[in-house]
Amino acid sequence: MSKKEVAKRYGLFIICLFFMGLGVAITKHAELGVSPISSVANVVSIKFTFLSFGTWLTVSNCVLLLGQIILLRRNFKPIQLLQIPLSFIFGYFTDFGLWIVSGIPNDKYIVQILLVLVGIVVLGFGITLGVIADVILNSGEAFVKALADVTKKDFGNTKIFFDVSWVLLSIVLSLILFDGKLVGTREGTIISAVLVGFTVKLFRPMLQKPLGKLLKR
């Protein structure tokens, strides 16, 4: 792979992070819960507002990176440390996305549901760009891969296990931090868990060939 193609792929990955951050921000603005991977950061950000949601996402991603190092030990590849600056970029894009959508009214339930669906489409589009870029996994996916490799389990099954566990952790944190109330993890989280993968399957056949050609020019 030439240096030019590598540069293009990382450029596409940065674009991917923008759309992912925007998608998460739109879903967050709906106030019906966010995607499973962002659910813990969402709950913590609602309680501890001295850091922004995007910053808490960065903290969460760094914790998952630490988890990869612990799991993989000598098999951890130093290139994966790029997850740190990329996590900061993703966090910034998420906060920027929240600023963009802040003026959209979200006081009606039907609007909230529509915001969740739009956020899922934007997030799915961003994830698809990242898959096509094929340079580095985001911290959540990289942790799942590390866990799957160490336990010798199927990636897909491990992903489901991780998502369910992360959502359950967000629920437990909510009950602890908000005196038994469920805050930050709602039906939007379930909808995201079900539909994000579907949107990626929808976008990938449409984008793989044209973007693949562009990357190799």
C-alpha positions as semicolon CSV with decimal commas, in nm:
position;residue;x (nm);y (nm);z (nm)
1;M;0,000;0,000;0,000
2;S;0,148;0,336;-0,103
3;K;0,190;0,628;0,135
4;K;-0,065;0,820;-0,071
5;E;-0,325;0,549;-0,025
6;V;-0,249;0,524;0,348
7;A;-0,297;0,902;0,379
8;K;-0,627;0,879;0,192
9;R;-0,746;0,595;0,415
10;Y;-0,668;0,787;0,734
11;G;-0,834;1,094;0,583
12;L;-1,146;0,887;0,517
13;F;-1,129;0,758;0,873
14;I;-1,127;1,116;1,008
15;I;-1,438;1,184;0,797
16;C;-1,585;0,865;0,940
17;L;-1,527;0,999;1,293
18;F;-1,709;1,321;1,206
19;F;-2,022;1,139;1,089
20;M;-2,006;0,896;1,380
21;G;-1,979;1,185;1,624
22;L;-2,263;1,369;1,455
23;G;-2,477;1,055;1,459
24;V;-2,417;1,001;1,830
25;A;-2,488;1,370;1,895
26;I;-2,822;1,359;1,711
27;T;-2,925;1,049;1,905
28;K;-2,809;1,209;2,231
29;H;-3,015;1,521;2,155
30;A;-3,326;1,302;2,129
31;E;-3,286;1,224;2,500
32;L;-3,405;0,866;2,453
33;G;-3,069;0,701;2,506
34;V;-2,767;0,656;2,280
35;S;-2,600;0,359;2,110
36;P;-2,477;0,080;2,344
37;I;-2,109;0,171;2,313
38;S;-2,184;0,531;2,418
39;S;-2,435;0,445;2,692
40;V;-2,197;0,442;2,989
41;A;-2,041;0,776;2,893
42;N;-2,391;0,919;2,843
43;V;-2,505;0,830;3,194
44;V;-2,185;0,959;3,354
45;S;-2,199;1,283;3,152
46;I;-2,552;1,356;3,275
47;K;-2,442;1,322;3,638
48;F;-2,098;1,479;3,616
49;T;-2,134;1,783;3,395
50;F;-1,789;1,929;3,464
51;L;-1,680;1,737;3,153
52;S;-1,867;1,738;2,823
53;F;-2,032;1,430;2,675
54;G;-1,762;1,414;2,409
55;T;-1,490;1,425;2,673
56;W;-1,654;1,141;2,868
57;L;-1,665;0,943;2,543
58;T;-1,291;0,999;2,511
59;V;-1,237;0,878;2,868
60;S;-1,453;0,571;2,797
61;N;-1,255;0,491;2,482
62;C;-0,926;0,523;2,668
63;V;-1,054;0,282;2,934
64;L;-1,138;0,035;2,656
65;L;-0,789;0,083;2,512
66;L;-0,641;0,002;2,854
67;G;-0,861;-0,308;2,853
68;Q;-0,707;-0,413;2,521
69;I;-0,356;-0,373;2,661
70;I;-0,446;-0,587;2,963
71;L;-0,609;-0,856;2,750
72;L;-0,349;-0,876;2,474
73;R;-0,032;-0,801;2,672
74;R;0,264;-0,879;2,444
75;N;0,032;-0,922;2,148
76;F;-0,085;-0,561;2,173
77;K;0,041;-0,371;1,870
78;P;0,177;-0,016;1,932
79;I;-0,008;0,112;1,622
80;Q;-0,326;0,070;1,824
81;L;-0,214;0,361;2,044
82;L;-0,344;0,577;1,759
83;Q;-0,682;0,511;1,920
84;I;-0,592;0,780;2,176
85;P;-0,571;1,084;1,943
86;L;-0,853;0,945;1,731
87;S;-1,068;0,916;2,045
88;F;-1,004;1,284;2,122
89;I;-1,104;1,375;1,767
90;F;-1,421;1,165;1,796
91;G;-1,506;1,332;2,127
92;Y;-1,456;1,677;1,976
93;F;-1,675;1,591;1,676
94;T;-1,947;1,463;1,910
95;D;-1,949;1,787;2,110
96;F;-1,945;1,985;1,785
97;G;-2,238;1,777;1,663
98;L;-2,430;1,855;1,980
99;W;-2,372;2,224;1,914
100;I;-2,502;2,183;1,557
101;V;-2,827;2,013;1,664
102;S;-2,882;2,211;1,984
103;G;-3,142;2,435;1,820
104;I;-3,362;2,147;1,704
105;P;-3,674;2,121;1,926
106;N;-3,703;1,785;2,100
107;D;-4,004;1,838;2,324
108;K;-4,236;1,600;2,135
109;Y;-4,193;1,223;2,147
110;I;-4,242;1,174;1,772
111;V;-3,961;1,424;1,708
112;Q;-3,741;1,242;1,957
113;I;-3,799;0,912;1,777
114;L;-3,724;1,076;1,441
115;L;-3,401;1,219;1,584
116;V;-3,299;0,872;1,701
117;L;-3,364;0,728;1,354
118;V;-3,175;1,010;1,179
119;G;-2,889;0,970;1,423
120;I;-2,876;0,596;1,352
121;V;-2,858;0,657;0,976
122;V;-2,577;0,914;1,016
123;L;-2,392;0,687;1,261
124;G;-2,429;0,388;1,030
125;F;-2,295;0,595;0,741
126;G;-1,994;0,696;0,947
127;I;-1,923;0,340;1,059
128;T;-1,940;0,227;0,695
129;L;-1,675;0,483;0,599
130;G;-1,454;0,352;0,878
131;V;-1,497;-0,007;0,760
132;I;-1,402;0,093;0,405
133;A;-1,103;0,298;0,528
134;D;-0,976;-0,020;0,695
135;V;-0,687;0,136;0,887
136;I;-0,770;0,106;1,256
137;L;-1,066;-0,004;1,465
138;N;-1,237;0,233;1,704
139;S;-1,177;0,152;2,071
140;G;-1,505;-0,030;2,121
141;E;-1,464;-0,262;1,824
142;A;-1,094;-0,312;1,901
143;F;-1,177;-0,417;2,258
144;V;-1,435;-0,664;2,131
145;K;-1,182;-0,807;1,886
146;A;-0,922;-0,839;2,161
147;L;-1,174;-1,014;2,387
148;A;-1,279;-1,246;2,103
149;D;-0,916;-1,330;2,022
150;V;-0,825;-1,406;2,383
151;T;-1,137;-1,614;2,454
152;K;-1,132;-1,770;2,104
153;K;-1,498;-1,684;2,057
154;D;-1,682;-1,562;1,747
155;F;-1,649;-1,183;1,700
156;G;-2,021;-1,137;1,634
157;N;-2,125;-1,323;1,949
158;T;-1,863;-1,139;2,152
159;K;-1,994;-0,808;2,016
160;I;-2,346;-0,894;2,129
161;F;-2,215;-0,995;2,473
162;F;-2,017;-0,673;2,504
163;D;-2,307;-0,447;2,395
164;V;-2,547;-0,612;2,640
165;S;-2,291;-0,593;2,921
166;W;-2,212;-0,226;2,849
167;V;-2,582;-0,135;2,850
168;L;-2,636;-0,326;3,175
169;L;-2,341;-0,137;3,324
170;S;-2,497;0,193;3,216
171;I;-2,825;0,090;3,381
172;V;-2,650;-0,006;3,705
173;L;-2,458;0,324;3,707
174;S;-2,782;0,514;3,648
175;L;-2,956;0,341;3,939
176;I;-2,658;0,417;4,165
177;L;-2,598;0,777;4,055
178;F;-2,961;0,885;4,032
179;D;-3,111;0,723;4,343
180;G;-3,275;0,428;4,173
181;K;-3,388;0,616;3,860
182;L;-3,321;0,502;3,505
183;V;-3,154;0,796;3,329
184;G;-2,971;0,813;2,997
185;T;-3,047;0,458;2,878
186;R;-3,388;0,417;2,724
187;E;-3,566;0,286;2,415
188;G;-3,332;0,481;2,189
189;T;-3,048;0,257;2,305
190;I;-3,241;-0,056;2,207
191;I;-3,343;0,092;1,871
192;S;-2,980;0,185;1,802
193;A;-2,857;-0,162;1,896
194;V;-3,101;-0,319;1,649
195;L;-3,074;-0,078;1,355
196;V;-2,715;0,049;1,337
197;G;-2,586;-0,279;1,198
198;F;-2,868;-0,282;0,946
199;T;-2,776;0,064;0,816
200;V;-2,413;-0,044;0,775
201;K;-2,526;-0,343;0,569
202;L;-2,735;-0,103;0,361
203;F;-2,461;0,154;0,300
204;R;-2,161;-0,073;0,246
205;P;-2,261;-0,222;-0,094
206;M;-2,339;0,131;-0,217
207;L;-2,009;0,287;-0,104
208;Q;-1,749;0,009;-0,111
209;K;-1,676;0,012;-0,485
210;P;-1,665;0,389;-0,558
211;L;-1,469;0,473;-0,243
212;G;-1,240;0,175;-0,296
213;K;-1,149;0,307;-0,640
214;L;-1,095;0,657;-0,503
215;L;-0,860;0,529;-0,233
216;K;-0,642;0,342;-0,484
217;R;-0,600;0,627;-0,732
